[in-house]
Amino acid sequence: MELQLADYIEQLPEQARKVFLLRRQGNLTNREVADQLGISVKMVEAHMTKAMRLLREHLSYTLVISATANLLI
């Protein structure tokens, strides 16, 4: 699952991926991310929301497929 998550993160739109990685792995605040990327805090929040939504969708789909496959076994 961890490898799949890394793959999903790589598939995020570029700006959403940068924001996600700086916030989650770089442990930066929204303000620090905004300053580093030259965007507003509101845009950082929007990109983070988009990244989380896309990851949630990918992971929930993967879990449903996995659970369905296990039922068929």
Buried (B, 14 or more C-beta within 10 A) or exposed (E): EEEEEEEBBEEBEEBBBBBBBBBEEBEBEBEBBBEBBEBEBEBBBBBBEBBBEBBEEBBEEBEEEEEEEEEEE
